Amino acid sequence: MISQGVAGQGCKIRFLIGDLDSEVTRRREEVENVPLTVSTRIRITLSEIEQVRNVPGIEARFGDERIAMSVFRFDSEMLVTPHLAKLVGHDSPMMHLRRYQDDGLFDRFGYHASELWSNGRDAWAEEPRKPAESAGSG
């Protein structure tokens, strides 16, 4: 995996994932109303990142707040996809931000992502769910 290689070179990799059991997840599923539900996408993500669970430099947290965006930060550049109302992430626009000034758009999205991260809880502090435990009921 690419993430294992870059983490081994000192890159910090963080995954902030929605909580399967949260009301935020349930509400987002109602809004999106698509067959590939938010909880299914969360389960897929959890299954994939389980492979790097013990790699130093890679962390995962659950966020209970309204995350509704994807953020990929690389030093002074960031890719941000705010998930727009009633649209899934891949149907929402992606913005390529560069840091040019203090307190600009880059810093504001960076601060927001950092706050969500700091309020999250360690996804790997809990034992991984077995497929039967994480199977949804509806």
N, C-alpha and C positions, 0 to 999 in steps of 0.2 A: 504494500500500500504506500502511496506517495506520502500520506500523513505520517507514517512511521518514520520515513526517511528524514523529512524536514523537522519533525519533533526531535529526532536524534541529533540534529544540527543546532538545536537551541530555539527553534520556532515554537511559540506557544499556540496551541490549537484548542479552541473552546467550542463546545456544542451546547447551546441553550435550546432546550427542547420543551415543547408544550407538555403539560401534565395530562396523561391519559384520563385521569379521574376528575379533572377540574371542570367546573361549570363553564369556564372560558372555552374549553375544547368543545363541550357540548353545544354551546351557543354558536361557535364558529361553524360547526358541522351543519346546523340548521340554516345558517346564512348561506353557506356555499351550496348545500343541497346537491352534492355530486356523489357518484358511486365510490370513488376513491376518497374515503372520508379522512378527516384530519387524524382521527385515532389510528386509522390504518397506516397513514404516512408516518405517524409517530412510531408505531410498532416496527415498520420497515427500517426507519432510522436507528432505533434502538438495537435491532438485530445486526445492522451493519457496523455500528460503532462498538459493539461488544467485542469485535475483533481487535480493537486497540485499547481495550479497557486498562491494561497494565503497562501501557507505553508511557514512560515519563514525558511530561510536557503536554499530554493530551488530557483534557478534563471535560466532563459532561455534567450539566445541571438541568433540573426541571424548573421551569418558570410558571408560576401560577397567574401572572399578570397577562394582560393582553399584549402578546408579543407581536403577532400579525405582521411580521416582516422578516426578511432574510438579510443578514449583514455579513459581508466578507471583507475583513480589513487586512490590508497589507501595508505596513509602515504608514506612509502618508497618502495612501489611496484606499478607497473603500467602494465596494459595490453594494448598493442598498436597493432592495425591492420591497416597498411598502405594499402590503396586500390590501388592495382596494375593496371597498364594499361589494359584497356578493361575487367577488372574483377570487379564484384560487391564485396562488403565488405566480405560477407560470403565465397567467393571463394579465398580470400587473406589470407596470413598467419597471425597468431596472435603471437606476441612476449610477453613473460612474462619478464619484466625488474625489476631488483632490484637495489636500489641505494647503490653502494659500494664505490664510490669516487666522488670527485668534478669534474664537467664538463665531466662526462661520458655520456653514451647513455641515461640513465635515466634523467639526468639534461637537456640534449639537447632536448629530446622530451617534457619534462616538460616546458622548456622555450618556445618552439614552440607553445604548446597548450595555454600557458599563453598569448603569443602575439596575437594569433588568438582571444582569449577571450577578451582581452583589446581593440581590434579593432572592435569587434562585437557591435551590437545595441540591446537594450532591446526588446526581442520578446513580452513581455507583456505590453509594453508601448502603443502598438497599440491594438485596439479592436480585439478580435478573429474573424476570418473570418467565415462567415456562409457557409454551404456546397455549396450553389449555387454560392457564390463568389469565392470559391476556386476550383471549378470544372474546370479542364483543357480543353483547346480547341484543343486537338489533341494529 
